[in-house]
Amino acid sequence: MTRVRTRSRLLVLVGAAALLASACGSGGNEQASTTGAASPPAASGSITVGGPNFTEALVMTQMYRLLLEDAGYDVTVQTVDNREVYEPALVSGEIDVVPEYLATMTEFLNREVNGADAPQVASSDPQQTLEQLTALGAEVGVVPLEPAQAANQNAFVVSQTFATDNNLATLSDLAALGQPVVLAATEECPQRPFCQLGLEQVYGLTISKVEPLGFGTPQTKQAVADGTATLGLTGTTDGTLEQFGLVALADDKKLQLADNLVPVVNADVADDEALVDALDALAPVLTTQDLAALNAQVDEQREKPEDVARAYLQEKGLLAG
């Protein structure tokens, strides 16, 4: 049986769970048993999963919860407004694990450790960016686990009709048309290296106007759909593109950074083999396309994030039905 190392602050809870089990016979953790797993839990203890309050993060926190409960943990989910709030809680151990974005978290910690004007260290290479995040995390007491295949990066969309008529598949294809482009995006887009500046400098696009309609908003997508804008800014895991008749153009020159989904844990739980194994199991399975579909189930079909997460994990064989 694998030896599980847990945090010292959880030993009292583990001991209490063991006493309860001996008093009640074979009854195990109630939450874990609801997954229908036939084998006994691999670990025990209390874990807090944190994350922000938007669709994708809600789905991911539920996935982490279900995987950890199935491994034998008593899991609490704590929804937090933004990274500036939950990162200190992760460092202090108030939160044990959060779903994060590889490059974004790397640059957040880079500025925290090296100052607001620190040179960028994240790149479009997931492995190199993971190495940077690992080093920066060691400075503050957090550890990234295995990044998933799924990545939520900036995506630029055109109407399906426009793409078909002009044989467009990539941003380079759009640039080759040599036409001025109206871009529906955020107010900050003209100053951002991964938005207007990058499109002009890396791809040679001519942005004639930026319509400040927001990131992935219905207004941005509708502007592209009706031709008010040529190009719109959203995310690669946007599950509503088909609804608007839009298609994302591939970032063939790797403008965007490697923002793969990655569990980041407090250093005190990073040596808990059962916890790490439970979360790392998702990494080779979850794709960008999967995550977009899961987001659509919540946003379009109005399903609950917990139900969507459970069904996906069961479908992939990561959770018993």
GUGUNU-82111 format. One record per residue (C-alpha): x, y, z; residue number from 1; chain. Coordinates in Angstrom, 1 decimal. Example, Ala and Ser with C-alpha at 12.3 -4.5 7.8 and 13.67 -1.06 7.14 Angstrom:
- px	py	pz	num	chaine
- 12.3	-4.5	7.8	1	A .
- 13.7	-1.1	7.1	2	A .
//
This chain:
- px	py	pz	num	chaine
- 0.0	0.0	0.0	1	A .
- 1.4	3.4	-0.9	2	A .
- 2.6	5.4	2.1	3	A .
- 0.8	8.7	2.3	4	A .
- 2.5	11.8	3.8	5	A .
- 0.1	14.4	5.1	6	A .
- 0.6	17.8	6.7	7	A .
- 1.3	18.0	10.4	8	A .
- -1.7	20.3	10.9	9	A .
- -4.0	17.5	9.6	10	A .
- -2.8	14.8	11.9	11	A .
- -5.5	15.5	14.5	12	A .
- -8.2	15.2	11.8	13	A .
- -6.6	12.0	10.5	14	A .
- -6.6	10.5	13.9	15	A .
- -10.2	11.4	14.5	16	A .
- -11.2	9.8	11.2	17	A .
- -9.3	6.6	12.2	18	A .
- -11.1	6.5	15.6	19	A .
- -14.5	7.0	13.9	20	A .
- -13.8	4.2	11.5	21	A .
- -12.8	1.8	14.2	22	A .
- -15.9	2.7	16.2	23	A .
- -18.3	2.4	13.2	24	A .
- -16.9	-0.6	11.5	25	A .
- -16.3	-0.4	7.7	26	A .
- -18.0	3.0	7.1	27	A .
- -15.7	5.3	5.3	28	A .
- -15.7	8.9	4.2	29	A .
- -19.3	9.7	3.3	30	A .
- -18.4	12.2	0.5	31	A .
- -15.9	9.8	-1.1	32	A .
- -18.4	6.9	-1.0	33	A .
- -20.9	8.9	-3.2	34	A .
- -18.6	8.4	-6.1	35	A .
- -19.2	4.7	-6.1	36	A .
- -15.5	3.8	-5.8	37	A .
- -15.1	0.2	-4.8	38	A .
- -11.6	0.5	-3.3	39	A .
- -11.0	2.1	0.1	40	A .
- -9.7	5.7	0.2	41	A .
- -6.0	6.1	-0.4	42	A .
- -5.7	9.1	2.0	43	A .
- -7.6	11.1	4.6	44	A .
- -7.5	14.7	5.9	45	A .
- -9.1	18.0	5.2	46	A .
- -8.3	20.0	2.0	47	A .
- -9.5	23.4	0.9	48	A .
- -9.8	24.0	-2.8	49	A .
- -10.1	27.6	-3.8	50	A .
- -10.8	29.5	-7.1	51	A .
- -12.4	32.5	-8.6	52	A .
- -16.1	32.8	-9.5	53	A .
- -16.4	32.3	-13.2	54	A .
- -17.6	29.3	-15.2	55	A .
- -14.3	27.6	-16.1	56	A .
- -12.9	28.0	-12.6	57	A .
- -16.1	26.7	-11.0	58	A .
- -15.9	23.6	-13.2	59	A .
- -12.2	23.1	-12.4	60	A .
- -12.7	23.5	-8.6	61	A .
- -15.4	20.9	-8.8	62	A .
- -13.2	18.5	-10.7	63	A .
- -10.5	18.9	-8.1	64	A .
- -13.0	18.4	-5.3	65	A .
- -14.4	15.2	-6.8	66	A .
- -10.9	13.8	-7.5	67	A .
- -9.7	14.5	-4.0	68	A .
- -12.9	13.2	-2.3	69	A .
- -12.5	10.0	-4.4	70	A .
- -9.0	9.7	-3.0	71	A .
- -10.3	9.9	0.5	72	A .
- -10.1	13.6	1.5	73	A .
- -12.7	15.7	3.2	74	A .
- -12.9	18.7	0.8	75	A .
- -14.1	22.2	1.2	76	A .
- -14.5	24.6	-1.8	77	A .
- -13.9	28.3	-1.2	78	A .
- -14.8	30.7	-4.0	79	A .
- -12.6	33.8	-4.0	80	A .
- -13.0	37.0	-6.0	81	A .
- -9.6	37.2	-7.7	82	A .
- -5.9	36.1	-7.7	83	A .
- -4.9	39.0	-5.6	84	A .
- -7.1	37.6	-2.8	85	A .
- -6.6	33.8	-3.2	86	A .
- -2.8	33.8	-3.8	87	A .
- -2.0	35.1	-0.3	88	A .
- -4.4	32.5	1.1	89	A .
- -2.7	29.8	-0.9	90	A .
- 0.7	30.9	0.4	91	A .
- -0.5	31.0	4.0	92	A .
- -2.2	27.6	3.8	93	A .
- -5.7	28.8	4.3	94	A .
- -6.3	27.4	0.8	95	A .
- -4.5	24.2	-0.2	96	A .
- -5.0	24.1	-4.0	97	A .
- -6.3	26.3	-6.8	98	A .
- -6.8	25.7	-10.5	99	A .
- -4.4	28.2	-12.2	100	A .
- -3.1	29.3	-15.6	101	A .
- 0.5	28.5	-16.2	102	A .
- 1.9	31.6	-17.7	103	A .
- -0.5	34.0	-15.9	104	A .
- 0.5	32.6	-12.5	105	A .
- 4.2	32.7	-13.5	106	A .
- 4.1	36.4	-14.3	107	A .
- 2.0	37.2	-11.2	108	A .
- 4.7	35.6	-9.0	109	A .
- 7.4	37.1	-11.2	110	A .
- 6.2	40.6	-10.4	111	A .
- 5.6	39.6	-6.7	112	A .
- 9.1	38.2	-6.3	113	A .
- 11.2	40.4	-8.7	114	A .
- 9.2	43.6	-8.8	115	A .
- 6.5	45.2	-11.0	116	A .
- 9.0	45.9	-13.8	117	A .
- 10.5	42.4	-13.9	118	A .
- 11.2	41.1	-17.4	119	A .
- 8.8	38.5	-18.6	120	A .
- 9.9	34.9	-17.9	121	A .
- 6.8	33.0	-19.2	122	A .
- 6.8	31.9	-22.8	123	A .
- 4.7	29.9	-25.3	124	A .
- 6.6	26.8	-24.2	125	A .
- 4.7	25.0	-21.4	126	A .
- 7.7	23.1	-20.0	127	A .
- 9.9	26.2	-19.9	128	A .
- 7.2	28.2	-18.3	129	A .
- 6.5	25.4	-15.7	130	A .
- 10.2	25.5	-14.8	131	A .
- 10.0	29.2	-14.2	132	A .
- 6.8	28.9	-12.1	133	A .
- 8.4	26.1	-10.1	134	A .
- 11.4	28.3	-9.2	135	A .
- 9.2	31.3	-8.4	136	A .
- 6.8	29.2	-6.4	137	A .
- 9.7	28.0	-4.2	138	A .
- 10.3	31.7	-3.2	139	A .
- 6.8	32.1	-1.8	140	A .
- 5.8	28.6	-0.7	141	A .
- 3.6	27.2	-3.5	142	A .
- 4.2	24.3	-6.0	143	A .
- 2.7	23.7	-9.4	144	A .
- 1.7	20.2	-10.3	145	A .
- 1.4	18.7	-13.8	146	A .
- -0.1	21.1	-16.3	147	A .
- -3.1	19.8	-18.4	148	A .
- -3.1	19.8	-22.1	149	A .
- -6.0	22.3	-21.9	150	A .
- -5.0	25.9	-22.2	151	A .
- -7.1	29.1	-22.0	152	A .
- -5.3	31.7	-24.0	153	A .
- -6.4	34.7	-26.0	154	A .
- -8.2	33.6	-29.1	155	A .
- -9.1	35.8	-32.1	156	A .
- -12.3	34.9	-33.9	157	A .
- -13.9	35.7	-37.2	158	A .
- -17.3	34.8	-38.6	159	A .
- -17.4	31.3	-40.1	160	A .
- -18.7	32.8	-43.4	161	A .
- -15.7	35.2	-43.6	162	A .
- -13.3	32.4	-42.9	163	A .
- -14.8	30.1	-45.5	164	A .
- -15.0	32.9	-48.2	165	A .
- -11.4	33.8	-47.7	166	A .
- -10.0	30.3	-46.9	167	A .
- -8.8	31.4	-43.4	168	A .
- -7.5	29.0	-40.8	169	A .
- -4.7	31.1	-39.1	170	A .
- -3.9	34.6	-38.1	171	A .
- -1.2	34.6	-40.8	172	A .
- -3.9	33.8	-43.3	173	A .
- -5.9	36.9	-42.2	174	A .
- -2.8	39.1	-42.4	175	A .
- -2.1	37.8	-45.9	176	A .
- -5.4	39.4	-47.1	177	A .
- -3.8	42.8	-46.5	178	A .
- -7.1	44.3	-45.3	179	A .
- -7.5	46.8	-42.4	180	A .
- -9.1	45.0	-39.5	181	A .
- -11.7	46.3	-37.0	182	A .
- -11.1	44.5	-33.7	183	A .
- -13.7	44.0	-31.0	184	A .
- -11.8	43.6	-27.7	185	A .
- -11.0	45.2	-24.4	186	A .
- -10.3	48.8	-23.7	187	A .
- -6.7	47.9	-22.8	188	A .
- -6.1	45.9	-26.0	189	A .
- -4.3	48.7	-27.9	190	A .
- -1.6	48.7	-25.2	191	A .
- -1.3	45.0	-24.6	192	A .
- 1.5	42.9	-26.2	193	A .
- -0.8	39.9	-26.6	194	A .
- -3.6	41.9	-28.2	195	A .
- -3.3	44.8	-30.7	196	A .
- 0.5	45.3	-30.3	197	A .
- 1.2	41.6	-30.9	198	A .
- -1.2	41.3	-33.8	199	A .
- 0.6	44.2	-35.5	200	A .
- 4.2	43.4	-34.6	201	A .
- 4.1	39.6	-34.9	202	A .
- 1.5	39.1	-37.6	203	A .
- 1.7	42.4	-39.5	204	A .
- -2.0	43.0	-39.2	205	A .
- -3.3	46.5	-39.6	206	A .
- -5.8	47.3	-36.9	207	A .
- -7.8	50.3	-38.1	208	A .
- -10.0	50.5	-35.0	209	A .
- -10.6	48.8	-31.7	210	A .
- -14.2	48.5	-30.6	211	A .
- -14.1	48.3	-26.7	212	A .
- -16.7	45.7	-26.2	213	A .
- -14.9	43.4	-23.8	214	A .
- -13.2	40.0	-23.6	215	A .
- -15.4	37.3	-24.9	216	A .
- -18.6	39.2	-24.2	217	A .
- -21.8	38.6	-26.2	218	A .
- -21.4	42.1	-27.5	219	A .
- -17.9	41.3	-28.9	220	A .
- -19.1	38.1	-30.5	221	A .
- -22.2	39.7	-31.9	222	A .
- -20.1	42.5	-33.5	223	A .
- -18.1	39.9	-35.4	224	A .
- -21.1	37.9	-36.3	225	A .
- -22.9	40.9	-37.8	226	A .
- -19.8	42.4	-39.5	227	A .
- -19.4	45.4	-37.3	228	A .
- -16.0	44.0	-36.4	229	A .
- -13.7	41.8	-38.5	230	A .
- -12.0	40.1	-35.6	231	A .
- -13.0	39.5	-31.9	232	A .
- -11.1	38.8	-28.7	233	A .
- -12.2	35.8	-26.6	234	A .
- -10.5	32.7	-25.0	235	A .
- -9.6	29.4	-26.5	236	A .
- -12.0	27.6	-24.2	237	A .
- -15.0	29.8	-25.2	238	A .
- -17.8	27.3	-25.6	239	A .
- -20.3	29.6	-27.4	240	A .
- -18.5	30.3	-30.7	241	A .
- -20.7	28.0	-32.7	242	A .
- -23.8	29.7	-31.3	243	A .
- -22.6	32.9	-32.8	244	A .
- -21.4	31.4	-36.1	245	A .
- -17.8	32.2	-35.2	246	A .
- -14.5	30.3	-35.6	247	A .
- -11.1	30.9	-33.9	248	A .
- -8.0	31.5	-36.1	249	A .
- -5.0	29.5	-35.0	250	A .
- -2.1	31.4	-33.4	251	A .
- 0.4	29.9	-35.8	252	A .
- 3.3	32.2	-34.8	253	A .
- 2.8	31.5	-31.1	254	A .
- 2.0	35.0	-29.9	255	A .
- 0.2	33.8	-26.8	256	A .
- 1.9	32.5	-23.7	257	A .
- 1.4	28.9	-22.5	258	A .
- -1.6	29.3	-20.2	259	A .
- -2.3	25.7	-19.6	260	A .
- -4.5	24.7	-16.7	261	A .
- -2.4	23.7	-13.7	262	A .
- -3.1	22.8	-10.1	263	A .
- -1.0	25.0	-7.8	264	A .
- -0.7	23.8	-4.2	265	A .
- 0.6	25.1	-0.9	266	A .
- 4.1	23.7	-0.3	267	A .
- 2.9	21.9	2.9	268	A .
- 0.8	19.5	0.9	269	A .
- 3.1	19.2	-2.1	270	A .
- 4.7	16.1	-0.7	271	A .
- 1.4	14.3	-0.2	272	A .
- 1.7	11.6	-2.8	273	A .
- -2.0	10.7	-2.8	274	A .
- -3.1	14.3	-3.3	275	A .
- -0.6	14.9	-6.1	276	A .
- -1.5	11.6	-7.8	277	A .
- -5.2	12.4	-7.7	278	A .
- -4.8	15.8	-9.3	279	A .
- -2.1	14.8	-11.8	280	A .
- -4.4	12.2	-13.2	281	A .
- -6.3	14.9	-15.0	282	A .
- -3.3	16.4	-16.8	283	A .
- -3.0	14.0	-19.8	284	A .
- -6.8	13.8	-20.2	285	A .
- -8.2	17.3	-20.2	286	A .
- -8.0	19.1	-23.6	287	A .
- -8.8	22.7	-24.6	288	A .
- -11.7	21.3	-26.7	289	A .
- -13.0	19.4	-23.7	290	A .
- -12.9	22.5	-21.5	291	A .
- -14.7	24.6	-24.1	292	A .
- -17.4	21.9	-24.3	293	A .
- -17.7	21.8	-20.5	294	A .
- -18.0	25.6	-20.3	295	A .
- -20.8	25.5	-22.9	296	A .
- -22.7	22.9	-20.9	297	A .
- -22.8	25.4	-18.0	298	A .
- -23.2	28.6	-20.0	299	A .
- -25.6	27.5	-22.7	300	A .
- -27.3	24.4	-21.3	301	A .
- -27.5	25.8	-17.7	302	A .
- -26.1	22.7	-16.1	303	A .
- -24.5	22.9	-12.7	304	A .
- -20.6	22.9	-12.7	305	A .
- -20.6	20.0	-10.2	306	A .
- -22.8	17.9	-12.5	307	A .
- -20.7	18.7	-15.6	308	A .
- -17.5	18.0	-13.7	309	A .
- -18.7	14.7	-12.4	310	A .
- -20.0	13.4	-15.7	311	A .
- -16.8	14.3	-17.5	312	A .
- -14.6	12.5	-14.9	313	A .
- -16.8	9.5	-15.1	314	A .
- -16.7	9.5	-18.9	315	A .
- -12.9	9.6	-18.8	316	A .
- -12.6	6.8	-16.3	317	A .
- -11.2	9.1	-13.6	318	A .
- -14.2	8.6	-11.3	319	A .
- -16.4	5.6	-10.8	320	A .
- -20.0	5.9	-12.0	321	A .
//
